[in-house]
Amino acid sequence: MVMAYLALAAAGVALVCWGFPASHRLRKPFDILAALAVLAGVACFLLGTLLTVAPHFFKG
């Protein structure tokens, strides 16, 4: 299961790496989607890192 969490963190990094330049490069309605991708990427990276370090974090 740790590999899935690492993949989630890697996908988050990929979204952030794509979204930062794209939010400045794309036209007006599409730059918002890129900015939301950055937000989702940060959330995925943090969640993947948390679950990699503490796999049973959400199991009380």
PyMOL Python script that loads the backbone (N, CA, C, O; Angstrom):
from pymol import cmd

cmd.read_pdbstr("""\
ATOM      1  N   MET A   1       0.818  -1.193   0.000  1.00  0.00           N
ATOM      2  CA  MET A   1       0.000   0.000   0.000  1.00  0.00           C
ATOM      3  C   MET A   1       0.863   1.258   0.000  1.00  0.00           C
ATOM      4  O   MET A   1       0.427   2.327  -0.428  1.00  0.00           O
ATOM      5  N   VAL A   2       2.080   1.115   0.482  1.00  0.00           N
ATOM      6  CA  VAL A   2       2.973   2.267   0.531  1.00  0.00           C
ATOM      7  C   VAL A   2       3.281   2.766  -0.875  1.00  0.00           C
ATOM      8  O   VAL A   2       3.447   3.968  -1.084  1.00  0.00           O
ATOM      9  N   MET A   3       3.360   1.858  -1.834  1.00  0.00           N
ATOM     10  CA  MET A   3       3.633   2.275  -3.216  1.00  0.00           C
ATOM     11  C   MET A   3       2.497   3.136  -3.767  1.00  0.00           C
ATOM     12  O   MET A   3       2.741   4.070  -4.530  1.00  0.00           O
ATOM     13  N   ALA A   4       1.269   2.828  -3.387  1.00  0.00           N
ATOM     14  CA  ALA A   4       0.135   3.645  -3.832  1.00  0.00           C
ATOM     15  C   ALA A   4       0.210   5.043  -3.221  1.00  0.00           C
ATOM     16  O   ALA A   4      -0.118   6.030  -3.880  1.00  0.00           O
ATOM     17  N   TYR A   5       0.639   5.123  -1.970  1.00  0.00           N
ATOM     18  CA  TYR A   5       0.770   6.431  -1.324  1.00  0.00           C
ATOM     19  C   TYR A   5       1.900   7.241  -1.950  1.00  0.00           C
ATOM     20  O   TYR A   5       1.787   8.455  -2.117  1.00  0.00           O
ATOM     21  N   LEU A   6       2.987   6.560  -2.294  1.00  0.00           N
ATOM     22  CA  LEU A   6       4.081   7.254  -2.975  1.00  0.00           C
ATOM     23  C   LEU A   6       3.664   7.711  -4.371  1.00  0.00           C
ATOM     24  O   LEU A   6       4.075   8.777  -4.828  1.00  0.00           O
ATOM     25  N   ALA A   7       2.846   6.901  -5.046  1.00  0.00           N
ATOM     26  CA  ALA A   7       2.331   7.304  -6.357  1.00  0.00           C
ATOM     27  C   ALA A   7       1.410   8.516  -6.229  1.00  0.00           C
ATOM     28  O   ALA A   7       1.409   9.391  -7.094  1.00  0.00           O
ATOM     29  N   LEU A   8       0.635   8.565  -5.160  1.00  0.00           N
ATOM     30  CA  LEU A   8      -0.227   9.726  -4.911  1.00  0.00           C
ATOM     31  C   LEU A   8       0.610  10.980  -4.689  1.00  0.00           C
ATOM     32  O   LEU A   8       0.279  12.051  -5.198  1.00  0.00           O
ATOM     33  N   ALA A   9       1.688  10.847  -3.932  1.00  0.00           N
ATOM     34  CA  ALA A   9       2.569  11.988  -3.706  1.00  0.00           C
ATOM     35  C   ALA A   9       3.262  12.406  -5.001  1.00  0.00           C
ATOM     36  O   ALA A   9       3.421  13.599  -5.260  1.00  0.00           O
ATOM     37  N   ALA A  10       3.673  11.440  -5.811  1.00  0.00           N
ATOM     38  CA  ALA A  10       4.324  11.760  -7.087  1.00  0.00           C
ATOM     39  C   ALA A  10       3.348  12.434  -8.048  1.00  0.00           C
ATOM     40  O   ALA A  10       3.728  13.347  -8.781  1.00  0.00           O
ATOM     41  N   ALA A  11       2.097  11.989  -8.048  1.00  0.00           N
ATOM     42  CA  ALA A  11       1.091  12.638  -8.887  1.00  0.00           C
ATOM     43  C   ALA A  11       0.848  14.070  -8.425  1.00  0.00           C
ATOM     44  O   ALA A  11       0.619  14.958  -9.246  1.00  0.00           O
ATOM     45  N   GLY A  12       0.895  14.295  -7.135  1.00  0.00           N
ATOM     46  CA  GLY A  12       0.752  15.649  -6.613  1.00  0.00           C
ATOM     47  C   GLY A  12       1.880  16.554  -7.053  1.00  0.00           C
ATOM     48  O   GLY A  12       1.652  17.706  -7.423  1.00  0.00           O
ATOM     49  N   VAL A  13       3.103  16.037  -7.016  1.00  0.00           N
ATOM     50  CA  VAL A  13       4.248  16.824  -7.481  1.00  0.00           C
ATOM     51  C   VAL A  13       4.119  17.117  -8.971  1.00  0.00           C
ATOM     52  O   VAL A  13       4.434  18.220  -9.418  1.00  0.00           O
ATOM     53  N   ALA A  14       3.656  16.132  -9.741  1.00  0.00           N
ATOM     54  CA  ALA A  14       3.485  16.336 -11.182  1.00  0.00           C
ATOM     55  C   ALA A  14       2.432  17.407 -11.471  1.00  0.00           C
ATOM     56  O   ALA A  14       2.614  18.229 -12.368  1.00  0.00           O
ATOM     57  N   LEU A  15       1.345  17.399 -10.724  1.00  0.00           N
ATOM     58  CA  LEU A  15       0.313  18.423 -10.913  1.00  0.00           C
ATOM     59  C   LEU A  15       0.836  19.815 -10.579  1.00  0.00           C
ATOM     60  O   LEU A  15       0.535  20.781 -11.280  1.00  0.00           O
ATOM     61  N   VAL A  16       1.609  19.914  -9.523  1.00  0.00           N
ATOM     62  CA  VAL A  16       2.164  21.218  -9.149  1.00  0.00           C
ATOM     63  C   VAL A  16       3.161  21.691 -10.201  1.00  0.00           C
ATOM     64  O   VAL A  16       3.157  22.860 -10.588  1.00  0.00           O
ATOM     65  N   CYS A  17       4.015  20.779 -10.662  1.00  0.00           N
ATOM     66  CA  CYS A  17       5.018  21.153 -11.672  1.00  0.00           C
ATOM     67  C   CYS A  17       4.372  21.560 -12.990  1.00  0.00           C
ATOM     68  O   CYS A  17       4.909  22.413 -13.697  1.00  0.00           O
ATOM     69  N   TRP A  18       3.238  20.972 -13.331  1.00  0.00           N
ATOM     70  CA  TRP A  18       2.546  21.376 -14.553  1.00  0.00           C
ATOM     71  C   TRP A  18       1.735  22.653 -14.327  1.00  0.00           C
ATOM     72  O   TRP A  18       1.691  23.525 -15.195  1.00  0.00           O
ATOM     73  N   GLY A  19       1.102  22.760 -13.179  1.00  0.00           N
ATOM     74  CA  GLY A  19       0.143  23.836 -12.958  1.00  0.00           C
ATOM     75  C   GLY A  19       0.737  25.208 -12.751  1.00  0.00           C
ATOM     76  O   GLY A  19       0.148  26.201 -13.177  1.00  0.00           O
ATOM     77  N   PHE A  20       1.897  25.295 -12.104  1.00  0.00           N
ATOM     78  CA  PHE A  20       2.493  26.617 -11.873  1.00  0.00           C
ATOM     79  C   PHE A  20       2.788  27.350 -13.171  1.00  0.00           C
ATOM     80  O   PHE A  20       2.328  28.480 -13.335  1.00  0.00           O
ATOM     81  N   PRO A  21       3.532  26.762 -14.103  1.00  0.00           N
ATOM     82  CA  PRO A  21       3.777  27.503 -15.348  1.00  0.00           C
ATOM     83  C   PRO A  21       2.515  27.650 -16.199  1.00  0.00           C
ATOM     84  O   PRO A  21       2.330  28.662 -16.876  1.00  0.00           O
ATOM     85  N   ALA A  22       1.650  26.633 -16.161  1.00  0.00           N
ATOM     86  CA  ALA A  22       0.454  26.685 -16.995  1.00  0.00           C
ATOM     87  C   ALA A  22      -0.515  27.764 -16.534  1.00  0.00           C
ATOM     88  O   ALA A  22      -1.235  28.334 -17.354  1.00  0.00           O
ATOM     89  N   SER A  23      -0.546  28.051 -15.254  1.00  0.00           N
ATOM     90  CA  SER A  23      -1.472  29.079 -14.774  1.00  0.00           C
ATOM     91  C   SER A  23      -1.069  30.474 -15.242  1.00  0.00           C
ATOM     92  O   SER A  23      -1.900  31.382 -15.260  1.00  0.00           O
ATOM     93  N   HIS A  24       0.163  30.650 -15.611  1.00  0.00           N
ATOM     94  CA  HIS A  24       0.610  31.941 -16.146  1.00  0.00           C
ATOM     95  C   HIS A  24       0.628  31.958 -17.670  1.00  0.00           C
ATOM     96  O   HIS A  24       0.609  33.028 -18.279  1.00  0.00           O
ATOM     97  N   ARG A  25       0.663  30.794 -18.282  1.00  0.00           N
ATOM     98  CA  ARG A  25       0.806  30.704 -19.726  1.00  0.00           C
ATOM     99  C   ARG A  25      -0.540  30.614 -20.452  1.00  0.00           C
ATOM    100  O   ARG A  25      -0.672  31.114 -21.569  1.00  0.00           O
ATOM    101  N   LEU A  26      -1.524  29.991 -19.837  1.00  0.00           N
ATOM    102  CA  LEU A  26      -2.795  29.741 -20.519  1.00  0.00           C
ATOM    103  C   LEU A  26      -3.680  30.985 -20.547  1.00  0.00           C
ATOM    104  O   LEU A  26      -3.480  31.935 -19.790  1.00  0.00           O
ATOM    105  N   ARG A  27      -4.674  30.948 -21.455  1.00  0.00           N
ATOM    106  CA  ARG A  27      -5.630  32.056 -21.557  1.00  0.00           C
ATOM    107  C   ARG A  27      -6.534  32.097 -20.335  1.00  0.00           C
ATOM    108  O   ARG A  27      -6.460  31.234 -19.460  1.00  0.00           O
ATOM    109  N   LYS A  28      -7.372  33.094 -20.291  1.00  0.00           N
ATOM    110  CA  LYS A  28      -8.129  33.455 -19.092  1.00  0.00           C
ATOM    111  C   LYS A  28      -9.000  32.337 -18.494  1.00  0.00           C
ATOM    112  O   LYS A  28      -8.833  32.076 -17.303  1.00  0.00           O
ATOM    113  N   PRO A  29      -9.887  31.670 -19.183  1.00  0.00           N
ATOM    114  CA  PRO A  29     -10.684  30.688 -18.426  1.00  0.00           C
ATOM    115  C   PRO A  29      -9.892  29.436 -18.044  1.00  0.00           C
ATOM    116  O   PRO A  29     -10.249  28.746 -17.090  1.00  0.00           O
ATOM    117  N   PHE A  30      -8.819  29.141 -18.784  1.00  0.00           N
ATOM    118  CA  PHE A  30      -8.082  27.907 -18.530  1.00  0.00           C
ATOM    119  C   PHE A  30      -7.027  28.070 -17.443  1.00  0.00           C
ATOM    120  O   PHE A  30      -6.566  27.078 -16.879  1.00  0.00           O
ATOM    121  N   ASP A  31      -6.640  29.298 -17.143  1.00  0.00           N
ATOM    122  CA  ASP A  31      -5.652  29.488 -16.083  1.00  0.00           C
ATOM    123  C   ASP A  31      -6.232  29.147 -14.714  1.00  0.00           C
ATOM    124  O   ASP A  31      -5.499  28.779 -13.796  1.00  0.00           O
ATOM    125  N   ILE A  32      -7.544  29.269 -14.583  1.00  0.00           N
ATOM    126  CA  ILE A  32      -8.182  28.899 -13.322  1.00  0.00           C
ATOM    127  C   ILE A  32      -8.105  27.389 -13.114  1.00  0.00           C
ATOM    128  O   ILE A  32      -7.894  26.925 -11.994  1.00  0.00           O
ATOM    129  N   LEU A  33      -8.274  26.625 -14.188  1.00  0.00           N
ATOM    130  CA  LEU A  33      -8.152  25.170 -14.081  1.00  0.00           C
ATOM    131  C   LEU A  33      -6.741  24.758 -13.694  1.00  0.00           C
ATOM    132  O   LEU A  33      -6.554  23.826 -12.912  1.00  0.00           O
ATOM    133  N   ALA A  34      -5.752  25.449 -14.237  1.00  0.00           N
ATOM    134  CA  ALA A  34      -4.370  25.144 -13.879  1.00  0.00           C
ATOM    135  C   ALA A  34      -4.097  25.495 -12.418  1.00  0.00           C
ATOM    136  O   ALA A  34      -3.380  24.771 -11.728  1.00  0.00           O
ATOM    137  N   ALA A  35      -4.658  26.588 -11.954  1.00  0.00           N
ATOM    138  CA  ALA A  35      -4.481  26.953 -10.546  1.00  0.00           C
ATOM    139  C   ALA A  35      -5.176  25.951  -9.623  1.00  0.00           C
ATOM    140  O   ALA A  35      -4.664  25.637  -8.548  1.00  0.00           O
ATOM    141  N   LEU A  36      -6.324  25.456 -10.033  1.00  0.00           N
ATOM    142  CA  LEU A  36      -6.992  24.416  -9.250  1.00  0.00           C
ATOM    143  C   LEU A  36      -6.208  23.110  -9.273  1.00  0.00           C
ATOM    144  O   LEU A  36      -6.225  22.354  -8.301  1.00  0.00           O
ATOM    145  N   ALA A  37      -5.520  22.844 -10.385  1.00  0.00           N
ATOM    146  CA  ALA A  37      -4.662  21.662 -10.455  1.00  0.00           C
ATOM    147  C   ALA A  37      -3.496  21.779  -9.480  1.00  0.00           C
ATOM    148  O   ALA A  37      -3.077  20.785  -8.887  1.00  0.00           O
ATOM    149  N   VAL A  38      -2.973  22.990  -9.314  1.00  0.00           N
ATOM    150  CA  VAL A  38      -1.903  23.202  -8.327  1.00  0.00           C
ATOM    151  C   VAL A  38      -2.439  22.937  -6.924  1.00  0.00           C
ATOM    152  O   VAL A  38      -1.773  22.293  -6.114  1.00  0.00           O
ATOM    153  N   LEU A  39      -3.621  23.425  -6.642  1.00  0.00           N
ATOM    154  CA  LEU A  39      -4.221  23.200  -5.328  1.00  0.00           C
ATOM    155  C   LEU A  39      -4.452  21.708  -5.076  1.00  0.00           C
ATOM    156  O   LEU A  39      -4.157  21.202  -3.993  1.00  0.00           O
ATOM    157  N   ALA A  40      -4.980  21.014  -6.077  1.00  0.00           N
ATOM    158  CA  ALA A  40      -5.183  19.571  -5.946  1.00  0.00           C
ATOM    159  C   ALA A  40      -3.853  18.838  -5.820  1.00  0.00           C
ATOM    160  O   ALA A  40      -3.754  17.847  -5.096  1.00  0.00           O
ATOM    161  N   GLY A  41      -2.839  19.318  -6.517  1.00  0.00           N
ATOM    162  CA  GLY A  41      -1.519  18.699  -6.425  1.00  0.00           C
ATOM    163  C   GLY A  41      -0.908  18.838  -5.049  1.00  0.00           C
ATOM    164  O   GLY A  41      -0.304  17.897  -4.535  1.00  0.00           O
ATOM    165  N   VAL A  42      -1.061  20.005  -4.447  1.00  0.00           N
ATOM    166  CA  VAL A  42      -0.548  20.201  -3.085  1.00  0.00           C
ATOM    167  C   VAL A  42      -1.288  19.285  -2.115  1.00  0.00           C
ATOM    168  O   VAL A  42      -0.675  18.685  -1.233  1.00  0.00           O
ATOM    169  N   ALA A  43      -2.601  19.180  -2.278  1.00  0.00           N
ATOM    170  CA  ALA A  43      -3.384  18.309  -1.398  1.00  0.00           C
ATOM    171  C   ALA A  43      -2.983  16.844  -1.579  1.00  0.00           C
ATOM    172  O   ALA A  43      -2.844  16.117  -0.595  1.00  0.00           O
ATOM    173  N   CYS A  44      -2.798  16.405  -2.823  1.00  0.00           N
ATOM    174  CA  CYS A  44      -2.382  15.021  -3.081  1.00  0.00           C
ATOM    175  C   CYS A  44      -0.994  14.747  -2.529  1.00  0.00           C
ATOM    176  O   CYS A  44      -0.748  13.685  -1.956  1.00  0.00           O
ATOM    177  N   PHE A  45      -0.090  15.694  -2.699  1.00  0.00           N
ATOM    178  CA  PHE A  45       1.263  15.508  -2.182  1.00  0.00           C
ATOM    179  C   PHE A  45       1.264  15.402  -0.661  1.00  0.00           C
ATOM    180  O   PHE A  45       1.920  14.525  -0.097  1.00  0.00           O
ATOM    181  N   LEU A  46       0.534  16.289  -0.002  1.00  0.00           N
ATOM    182  CA  LEU A  46       0.496  16.246   1.461  1.00  0.00           C
ATOM    183  C   LEU A  46      -0.173  14.974   1.974  1.00  0.00           C
ATOM    184  O   LEU A  46       0.296  14.374   2.941  1.00  0.00           O
ATOM    185  N   LEU A  47      -1.260  14.564   1.335  1.00  0.00           N
ATOM    186  CA  LEU A  47      -1.946  13.348   1.755  1.00  0.00           C
ATOM    187  C   LEU A  47      -1.088  12.115   1.500  1.00  0.00           C
ATOM    188  O   LEU A  47      -1.011  11.225   2.348  1.00  0.00           O
ATOM    189  N   GLY A  48      -0.443  12.056   0.339  1.00  0.00           N
ATOM    190  CA  GLY A  48       0.428  10.923   0.041  1.00  0.00           C
ATOM    191  C   GLY A  48       1.609  10.840   0.976  1.00  0.00           C
ATOM    192  O   GLY A  48       1.994   9.748   1.393  1.00  0.00           O
ATOM    193  N   THR A  49       2.191  11.979   1.315  1.00  0.00           N
ATOM    194  CA  THR A  49       3.314  11.989   2.252  1.00  0.00           C
ATOM    195  C   THR A  49       2.859  11.582   3.652  1.00  0.00           C
ATOM    196  O   THR A  49       3.543  10.815   4.330  1.00  0.00           O
ATOM    197  N   LEU A  50       1.723  12.089   4.080  1.00  0.00           N
ATOM    198  CA  LEU A  50       1.196  11.735   5.397  1.00  0.00           C
ATOM    199  C   LEU A  50       0.919  10.241   5.493  1.00  0.00           C
ATOM    200  O   LEU A  50       1.279   9.607   6.485  1.00  0.00           O
ATOM    201  N   LEU A  51       0.287   9.677   4.477  1.00  0.00           N
ATOM    202  CA  LEU A  51      -0.046   8.258   4.523  1.00  0.00           C
ATOM    203  C   LEU A  51       1.175   7.370   4.336  1.00  0.00           C
ATOM    204  O   LEU A  51       1.170   6.219   4.773  1.00  0.00           O
ATOM    205  N   THR A  52       2.217   7.880   3.697  1.00  0.00           N
ATOM    206  CA  THR A  52       3.452   7.108   3.591  1.00  0.00           C
ATOM    207  C   THR A  52       4.145   7.031   4.947  1.00  0.00           C
ATOM    208  O   THR A  52       4.651   5.977   5.332  1.00  0.00           O
ATOM    209  N   VAL A  53       4.166   8.136   5.661  1.00  0.00           N
ATOM    210  CA  VAL A  53       4.856   8.181   6.953  1.00  0.00           C
ATOM    211  C   VAL A  53       4.034   7.500   8.051  1.00  0.00           C
ATOM    212  O   VAL A  53       4.583   6.764   8.871  1.00  0.00           O
ATOM    213  N   ALA A  54       2.731   7.741   8.068  1.00  0.00           N
ATOM    214  CA  ALA A  54       1.851   7.161   9.090  1.00  0.00           C
ATOM    215  C   ALA A  54       0.680   6.489   8.389  1.00  0.00           C
ATOM    216  O   ALA A  54      -0.368   7.114   8.228  1.00  0.00           O
ATOM    217  N   PRO A  55       0.823   5.227   7.964  1.00  0.00           N
ATOM    218  CA  PRO A  55      -0.201   4.579   7.136  1.00  0.00           C
ATOM    219  C   PRO A  55      -1.575   4.456   7.794  1.00  0.00           C
ATOM    220  O   PRO A  55      -2.585   4.455   7.089  1.00  0.00           O
ATOM    221  N   HIS A  56      -1.643   4.354   9.101  1.00  0.00           N
ATOM    222  CA  HIS A  56      -2.930   4.180   9.785  1.00  0.00           C
ATOM    223  C   HIS A  56      -3.377   5.471  10.464  1.00  0.00           C
ATOM    224  O   HIS A  56      -3.970   5.439  11.542  1.00  0.00           O
ATOM    225  N   PHE A  57      -3.090   6.594   9.834  1.00  0.00           N
ATOM    226  CA  PHE A  57      -3.390   7.895  10.436  1.00  0.00           C
ATOM    227  C   PHE A  57      -4.887   8.115  10.611  1.00  0.00           C
ATOM    228  O   PHE A  57      -5.316   8.665  11.625  1.00  0.00           O
ATOM    229  N   PHE A  58      -5.685   7.692   9.635  1.00  0.00           N
ATOM    230  CA  PHE A  58      -7.121   7.954   9.674  1.00  0.00           C
ATOM    231  C   PHE A  58      -7.917   6.831  10.332  1.00  0.00           C
ATOM    232  O   PHE A  58      -9.147   6.848  10.282  1.00  0.00           O
ATOM    233  N   LYS A  59      -7.254   5.863  10.941  1.00  0.00           N
ATOM    234  CA  LYS A  59      -7.964   4.736  11.552  1.00  0.00           C
ATOM    235  C   LYS A  59      -8.044   4.858  13.067  1.00  0.00           C
ATOM    236  O   LYS A  59      -7.990   3.852  13.775  1.00  0.00           O
ATOM    237  N   GLY A  60      -8.171   6.064  13.561  1.00  0.00           N
ATOM    238  CA  GLY A  60      -8.381   6.327  14.978  1.00  0.00           C
ATOM    239  C   GLY A  60      -7.460   5.670  15.877  1.00  0.00           C
ATOM    240  O   GLY A  60      -7.562   5.834  17.093  1.00  0.00           O
TER     241      GLY A  60
END
""", "prot")
cmd.dss("prot")
cmd.show_as("cartoon", "prot")
cmd.util.cbc("prot")
cmd.orient("prot")
